[in-house]
């Protein structure tokens, strides 16, 4: 038998949780493998899996223009609002909030964590300009 202790999770089926446990163990073994590589070797491992890596990304300045209405913009006077709402980091913040809600299930803890994260962004926005946000 494989090493996977019995768990109290029985729905949808215990074999599902054994598979999840096995995939998690493989992922952790992969991370330990990466720890023993040099930084350039680890980059090559990821470049093997994702050939599009290694290309510098263009930086977006989130705090450059905080106006809501920009009448001089050629596409829309509310282009700043549209670009902010449709940004991938807004979706990441929302999904992070939902995941934390499922884990903690207490609005006071969630509020404390969110305020702490925003304070961390304010503290380190001089190091990483993407943390300089308008909202």
N, CA, C and O of each residue as an XYZ file, in Angstrom:
540
protein
N       0.845     -1.189      0.000
C       0.000      0.000      0.000
C       0.879      1.236      0.000
O       1.979      1.237      0.552
N       0.380      2.280     -0.623
C       1.091      3.546     -0.660
C       0.964      4.242      0.688
O      -0.005      4.045      1.421
N       1.969      5.064      0.997
C       1.888      5.811      2.245
C       0.975      7.001      2.050
O       1.348      7.971      1.391
N      -0.171      6.939      2.593
C      -1.110      8.048      2.622
C      -2.064      7.747      3.768
O      -2.928      6.878      3.641
N      -1.920      8.447      4.873
C      -2.771      8.142      6.022
C      -4.244      8.401      5.711
O      -4.594      9.225      4.866
N      -5.077      7.673      6.419
C      -6.511      7.889      6.258
C      -6.868      9.281      6.743
O      -6.276      9.799      7.690
N      -7.822      9.863      6.096
C      -8.219     11.221      6.435
C      -9.683     11.245      6.817
O     -10.429     10.303      6.548
N     -10.077     12.329      7.445
C     -11.473     12.463      7.838
C     -12.332     12.976      6.689
O     -13.555     13.034      6.819
N     -11.720     13.351      5.565
C     -12.480     13.837      4.415
C     -12.942     12.640      3.594
O     -12.123     11.884      3.072
N     -14.253     12.474      3.484
C     -14.792     11.317      2.787
C     -15.606     11.701      1.557
O     -15.965     10.831      0.764
N     -15.898     12.965      1.386
C     -16.668     13.385      0.225
C     -15.778     14.135     -0.727
O     -14.977     14.923     -0.224
N     -15.807     14.001     -2.011
C     -16.683     13.138     -2.779
C     -16.321     11.661     -2.637
O     -17.208     10.810     -2.694
N     -15.041     11.336     -2.454
C     -14.637      9.955     -2.239
C     -13.227      9.988     -1.651
O     -12.434     10.852     -2.027
N     -12.894      9.076     -0.744
C     -11.545      9.103     -0.150
C     -10.414      8.980     -1.167
O      -9.324      9.502     -0.933
N     -10.649      8.301     -2.293
C      -9.590      8.171     -3.295
C      -9.241      9.528     -3.904
O      -8.095      9.753     -4.293
N     -10.215     10.430     -3.989
C      -9.948     11.778     -4.499
C      -8.951     12.477     -3.589
O      -8.027     13.138     -4.065
N      -9.133     12.334     -2.291
C      -8.240     13.004     -1.348
C      -6.876     12.335     -1.321
O      -5.873     13.000     -1.060
N      -6.816     11.036     -1.584
C      -5.512     10.372     -1.693
C      -4.769     10.869     -2.937
O      -3.552     11.049     -2.900
N      -5.497     11.091     -4.036
C      -4.869     11.645     -5.231
C      -4.384     13.074     -4.990
O      -3.291     13.441     -5.420
N      -5.186     13.870     -4.312
C      -4.779     15.234     -3.985
C      -3.535     15.211     -3.107
O      -2.616     16.006     -3.305
N      -3.507     14.308     -2.146
C      -2.353     14.159     -1.270
C      -1.114     13.746     -2.071
O      -0.022     14.265     -1.838
N      -1.281     12.829     -3.000
C      -0.165     12.380     -3.825
C       0.378     13.486     -4.721
O       1.593     13.641     -4.849
N      -0.511     14.256     -5.340
C      -0.074     15.371     -6.179
C       0.639     16.417     -5.335
O       1.627     17.004     -5.776
N       0.148     16.649     -4.133
C       0.800     17.604     -3.239
C       2.193     17.131     -2.855
O       3.124     17.935     -2.798
N       2.350     15.839     -2.592
C       3.675     15.300     -2.276
C       4.632     15.442     -3.457
O       5.799     15.786     -3.273
N       4.141     15.180     -4.669
C       4.989     15.345     -5.849
C       5.400     16.800     -6.032
O       6.548     17.086     -6.374
N       4.478     17.707     -5.807
C       4.787     19.132     -5.918
C       5.846     19.536     -4.891
O       6.780     20.269     -5.215
N       5.699     19.059     -3.661
C       6.681     19.396     -2.633
C       8.048     18.790     -2.952
O       9.070     19.426     -2.695
N       8.088     17.576     -3.506
C       9.357     16.985     -3.915
C      10.003     17.799     -5.034
O      11.222     17.969     -5.053
N       9.200     18.298     -5.956
C       9.714     19.155     -7.021
C      10.301     20.440     -6.447
O      11.351     20.896     -6.900
N       9.630     21.029     -5.450
C      10.154     22.242     -4.823
C      11.466     21.971     -4.095
O      12.374     22.801     -4.137
N      11.581     20.816     -3.423
C      12.839     20.459     -2.763
C      13.935     20.257     -3.807
O      15.077     20.661     -3.588
N      13.604     19.642     -4.932
C      14.556     19.490     -6.026
C      15.048     20.859     -6.503
O      16.242     21.042     -6.740
N      14.130     21.817     -6.643
C      14.520     23.163     -7.080
C      15.421     23.862     -6.071
O      16.267     24.671     -6.451
N      15.247     23.557     -4.789
C      16.085     24.184     -3.769
C      17.557     23.826     -3.918
O      18.428     24.615     -3.550
N      17.840     22.644     -4.455
C      19.216     22.197     -4.582
C      19.867     22.637     -5.896
O      21.039     22.342     -6.129
N      19.137     23.323     -6.738
C      19.691     23.815     -7.996
C      20.222     25.238     -7.826
O      19.783     25.985     -6.952
N      21.170     25.588     -8.680
C      21.586     26.988     -8.753
C      20.449     27.785     -9.390
O      19.564     27.216    -10.030
N      20.481     29.101     -9.210
C      19.386     29.939     -9.720
C      19.260     29.830    -11.241
O      18.147     29.750    -11.761
N      20.383     29.826    -11.956
C      20.315     29.720    -13.419
C      19.792     28.357    -13.859
O      19.066     28.263    -14.849
N      20.153     27.303    -13.133
C      19.645     25.968    -13.467
C      18.133     25.888    -13.234
O      17.412     25.293    -14.035
N      17.655     26.485    -12.143
C      16.209     26.480    -11.865
C      15.470     27.265    -12.941
O      14.379     26.878    -13.358
N      16.066     28.369    -13.389
C      15.436     29.136    -14.475
C      15.342     28.297    -15.752
O      14.349     28.374    -16.476
N      16.376     27.498    -16.025
C      16.350     26.643    -17.208
C      15.279     25.554    -17.095
O      14.665     25.182    -18.095
N      15.056     25.047    -15.888
C      13.991     24.062    -15.690
C      12.640     24.675    -16.035
O      11.826     24.058    -16.722
N      12.410     25.888    -15.556
C      11.138     26.543    -15.865
C      11.055     26.947    -17.331
O       9.975     26.922    -17.923
N      12.186     27.318    -17.919
C      12.181     27.675    -19.339
C      11.908     26.443    -20.197
O      11.327     26.559    -21.276
N      12.321     25.263    -19.730
C      12.001     24.028    -20.447
C      10.489     23.791    -20.440
O       9.919     23.386    -21.453
N       9.845     24.042    -19.307
C       8.399     23.827    -19.206
C       7.620     24.940    -19.899
O       6.575     24.684    -20.497
N       8.121     26.178    -19.822
C       7.442     27.335    -20.391
C       8.435     28.110    -21.253
O       9.136     28.979    -20.734
N       8.516     27.826    -22.542
C       9.511     28.481    -23.395
C       9.344     29.994    -23.507
O      10.295     30.691    -23.861
N       8.168     30.507    -23.216
C       7.944     31.953    -23.335
C       8.556     32.740    -22.181
O       8.526     33.970    -22.196
N       9.110     32.056    -21.182
C       9.766     32.745    -20.074
C      11.099     33.323    -20.515
O      11.658     32.908    -21.530
N      11.604     34.279    -19.754
C      12.888     34.892    -20.057
C      12.776     36.187    -20.831
O      13.783     36.845    -21.091
N      11.571     36.557    -21.198
C      11.349     37.815    -21.909
C      10.923     38.857    -20.885
O       9.965     38.631    -20.146
N      11.615     39.999    -20.825
C      11.209     41.004    -19.840
C       9.805     41.534    -20.124
O       9.443     41.805    -21.269
N       9.032     41.672    -19.060
C       7.664     42.178    -19.184
C       7.655     43.689    -19.111
O       8.512     44.298    -18.470
N       6.686     44.286    -19.768
C       6.550     45.734    -19.676
C       5.887     46.095    -18.354
O       4.922     45.457    -17.933
N       6.411     47.111    -17.717
C       5.901     47.556    -16.421
C       4.731     48.510    -16.625
O       4.751     49.361    -17.515
N       3.727     48.357    -15.796
C       2.583     49.256    -15.838
C       2.606     50.115    -14.594
O       2.728     49.600    -13.482
N       2.491     51.405    -14.768
C       2.470     52.329    -13.639
C       1.028     52.470    -13.168
O       0.194     53.057    -13.856
N       0.742     51.920    -11.978
C      -0.628     51.936    -11.474
C      -0.976     53.248    -10.788
O      -2.157     53.570    -10.660
N      -0.003     54.000    -10.348
C      -0.280     55.247     -9.643
C       0.075     56.481    -10.437
O       0.171     57.567     -9.864
N       0.276     56.351    -11.757
C       0.711     57.494    -12.563
C      -0.421     58.489    -12.788
O      -0.220     59.693    -12.631
N      -1.598     58.010    -13.150
C      -2.728     58.893    -13.433
C      -3.947     58.364    -12.688
O      -4.550     57.374    -13.103
N      -4.310     59.024    -11.586
C      -5.391     58.535    -10.732
C      -6.722     59.239    -10.992
O      -7.644     59.135    -10.183
N      -6.826     59.935    -12.087
C      -8.094     60.605    -12.389
C      -9.140     59.582    -12.820
O      -8.822     58.587    -13.471
N     -10.384     59.838    -12.450
C     -11.475     58.956    -12.851
C     -11.881     59.257    -14.287
O     -12.071     58.344    -15.091
N     -12.014     60.532    -14.603
C     -12.442     60.946    -15.944
C     -11.260     61.567    -16.670
O     -10.647     62.517    -16.183
N     -10.945     61.019    -17.843
C      -9.880     61.551    -18.689
C     -10.474     61.899    -20.051
O     -10.489     61.055    -20.948
N     -10.966     63.134    -20.221
C     -11.646     63.493    -21.479
C     -10.713     63.481    -22.689
O     -11.184     63.347    -23.818
N      -9.409     63.616    -22.482
C      -8.493     63.647    -23.621
C      -8.127     62.258    -24.144
O      -7.460     62.148    -25.172
N      -8.553     61.193    -23.450
C      -8.233     59.835    -23.890
C      -9.017     59.521    -25.161
O     -10.220     59.776    -25.214
N      -8.356     58.966    -26.195
C      -9.052     58.764    -27.478
C     -10.137     57.692    -27.462
O     -11.092     57.774    -28.234
N     -10.008     56.689    -26.596
C     -10.983     55.595    -26.608
C     -12.225     55.908    -25.789
O     -13.348     55.747    -26.267
N     -12.022     56.358    -24.545
C     -13.147     56.578    -23.648
C     -12.722     57.568    -22.569
O     -11.568     57.556    -22.142
N     -13.639     58.424    -22.123
C     -13.274     59.327    -21.029
C     -13.085     58.599    -19.698
O     -12.508     59.163    -18.768
N     -13.556     57.369    -19.593
C     -13.396     56.588    -18.368
C     -12.451     55.408    -18.588
O     -12.655     54.329    -18.032
N     -11.424     55.621    -19.397
C     -10.470     54.546    -19.721
C      -9.681     54.122    -18.489
O      -9.348     52.944    -18.360
N      -9.373     55.040    -17.582
C      -8.636     54.668    -16.368
C      -9.447     53.716    -15.498
O      -8.909     52.752    -14.953
N     -10.738     53.989    -15.373
C     -11.606     53.114    -14.575
C     -11.700     51.738    -15.234
O     -11.587     50.712    -14.564
N     -11.907     51.726    -16.544
C     -12.006     50.451    -17.268
C     -10.718     49.644    -17.145
O     -10.764     48.443    -16.879
N      -9.574     50.291    -17.337
C      -8.300     49.580    -17.249
C      -8.042     49.051    -15.842
O      -7.435     47.993    -15.678
N      -8.496     49.779    -14.832
C      -8.304     49.336    -13.455
C      -9.210     48.155    -13.121
O      -8.763     47.187    -12.507
N     -10.471     48.228    -13.518
C     -11.420     47.161    -13.196
C     -11.083     45.883    -13.971
O     -11.262     44.784    -13.448
N     -10.604     46.012    -15.196
C     -10.301     44.838    -16.013
C      -8.865     44.342    -15.848
O      -8.416     43.487    -16.611
N      -8.155     44.862    -14.877
C      -6.774     44.448    -14.632
C      -6.760     43.065    -13.984
O      -7.659     42.727    -13.215
N      -5.732     42.263    -14.298
C      -5.672     40.900    -13.758
C      -5.433     40.886    -12.257
O      -5.779     39.912    -11.588
N      -4.845     41.956    -11.713
C      -4.589     41.979    -10.282
C      -5.862     42.246     -9.472
O      -5.946     41.860     -8.306
N      -6.834     42.893    -10.074
C      -8.130     43.061     -9.401
C      -8.784     41.692     -9.239
O      -9.329     41.373     -8.182
N      -8.722     40.891    -10.293
C      -9.264     39.534    -10.209
C      -8.477     38.703     -9.191
O      -9.065     37.914     -8.451
N      -7.156     38.877     -9.150
C      -6.338     38.143     -8.176
C      -6.694     38.552     -6.754
O      -6.769     37.696     -5.873
N      -6.917     39.850     -6.508
C      -7.337     40.304     -5.180
C      -8.689     39.688     -4.807
O      -8.883     39.237     -3.678
N      -9.616     39.673     -5.761
C     -10.947     39.125     -5.501
C     -10.884     37.630     -5.203
O     -11.501     37.165     -4.245
N     -10.142     36.873     -6.016
C     -10.031     35.439     -5.770
C      -9.290     35.149     -4.468
O      -9.612     34.185     -3.774
N      -8.304     35.975     -4.133
C      -7.622     35.822     -2.851
C      -8.559     36.054     -1.684
O      -8.508     35.335     -0.687
N      -9.419     37.060     -1.806
C     -10.402     37.335     -0.764
C     -11.371     36.157     -0.616
O     -11.699     35.765      0.504
N     -11.826     35.599     -1.723
C     -12.755     34.463     -1.671
C     -12.068     33.252     -1.031
O     -12.670     32.568     -0.203
N     -10.824     32.984     -1.405
C     -10.107     31.843     -0.824
C      -9.887     32.047      0.672
O     -10.044     31.112      1.457
N      -9.521     33.274      1.071
C      -9.343     33.541      2.502
C     -10.670     33.416      3.239
O     -10.699     32.976      4.389
N     -11.762     33.794      2.596
C     -13.080     33.668      3.216
C     -13.406     32.202      3.482
O     -13.942     31.862      4.536
N     -13.081     31.336      2.523
C     -13.351     29.909      2.711
C     -12.467     29.306      3.790
O     -12.875     28.357      4.459
N     -11.266     29.838      3.971
C     -10.344     29.277      4.957
C     -10.656     29.794      6.359
O     -10.777     29.005      7.296
N     -10.785     31.112      6.510
C     -10.893     31.695      7.846
C     -12.330     31.824      8.348
O     -12.578     31.598      9.532
N     -13.272     32.174      7.498
C     -14.696     32.270      7.841
C     -14.988     33.216      9.000
O     -15.904     32.982      9.788
N     -14.208     34.276      9.096
C     -14.449     35.288     10.124
C     -14.122     36.645      9.514
O     -12.994     36.881      9.079
N     -15.099     37.527      9.483
C     -14.908     38.798      8.789
C     -13.881     39.680      9.481
O     -13.236     40.496      8.823
N     -13.712     39.538     10.799
C     -12.723     40.366     11.504
C     -11.300     39.975     11.109
O     -10.449     40.840     10.903
N     -11.048     38.677     11.003
C      -9.725     38.219     10.578
C      -9.467     38.634      9.134
O      -8.362     39.061      8.799
N     -10.479     38.510      8.276
C     -10.329     38.907      6.875
C     -10.033     40.397      6.754
O      -9.176     40.805      5.971
N     -10.740     41.199      7.525
C     -10.506     42.639      7.487
C      -9.106     42.967      7.988
O      -8.429     43.819      7.412
N      -8.665     42.306      9.046
C      -7.320     42.522      9.579
C      -6.258     42.151      8.549
O      -5.295     42.894      8.361
N      -6.424     40.998      7.872
C      -5.459     40.578      6.861
C      -5.444     41.529      5.668
O      -4.375     41.839      5.142
N      -6.610     41.993      5.235
C      -6.666     42.898      4.092
C      -6.038     44.245      4.415
O      -5.295     44.796      3.601
N      -6.328     44.775      5.587
C      -5.719     46.046      5.979
C      -4.213     45.875      6.137
O      -3.446     46.759      5.754
N      -3.787     44.759      6.691
C      -2.354     44.491      6.820
C      -1.662     44.396      5.471
O      -0.543     44.885      5.313
N      -2.318     43.768      4.490
C      -1.733     43.662      3.156
C      -1.633     45.033      2.500
O      -0.622     45.347      1.870
N      -2.675     45.854      2.643
C      -2.625     47.193      2.059
C      -1.557     48.049      2.739
O      -0.890     48.842      2.076
N      -1.388     47.897      4.057
C      -0.317     48.616      4.743
C       1.055     48.145      4.270
O       1.986     48.944      4.160
N       1.177     46.861      3.992
C       2.431     46.347      3.447
C       2.711     46.946      2.073
O       3.853     47.292      1.771
N       1.677     47.072      1.236
C       1.847     47.705     -0.074
C       2.276     49.161      0.084
O       3.157     49.630     -0.637
N       1.660     49.878      1.020
C       2.046     51.275      1.246
C       3.476     51.381      1.767
O       4.198     52.316      1.423
N       3.881     50.432      2.588
C       5.216     50.469      3.164
C       6.296     50.220      2.111
O       7.361     50.835      2.158
N       6.028     49.334      1.177
C       7.061     48.920      0.229
C       6.864     49.470     -1.180
O       7.502     48.985     -2.115
N       5.997     50.473     -1.361
C       5.804     50.984     -2.721
C       7.027     51.730     -3.247
O       7.134     51.947     -4.454
N       7.951     52.126     -2.373
C       9.185     52.745     -2.862
C      10.137     51.697     -3.438
O      11.012     52.034     -4.236
N       9.979     50.437     -3.046
C      10.830     49.368     -3.578
C      10.255     48.764     -4.854
O      10.997     48.425     -5.776
N       8.949     48.631     -4.903
C       8.283     48.055     -6.063
C       7.207     49.028     -6.524
O       6.166     49.142     -5.876
N       7.436     49.729     -7.625
C       6.491     50.773     -8.044
C       5.081     50.264     -8.324
O       4.132     51.047     -8.275
N       4.916     48.962     -8.620
C       3.567     48.445     -8.859
C       2.692     48.521     -7.617
O       1.466     48.489     -7.729
N       3.297     48.622     -6.429
C       2.507     48.745     -5.214
C       1.901     50.134     -5.076
O       1.019     50.325     -4.239
N       2.337     51.102     -5.857
C       1.787     52.455     -5.812
C       0.475     52.452     -6.604
O       0.481     52.519     -7.834
N      -0.627     52.373     -5.896
C      -1.938     52.230     -6.526
C      -2.801     53.444     -6.205
O      -2.530     54.202     -5.274
N      -3.841     53.599     -7.004
C      -4.765     54.720     -6.801
C      -5.868     54.395     -5.816
O      -6.390     55.300     -5.165
N      -6.238     53.134     -5.685
C      -7.367     52.805     -4.799
C      -6.954     52.589     -3.396
O      -7.794     52.306     -2.541
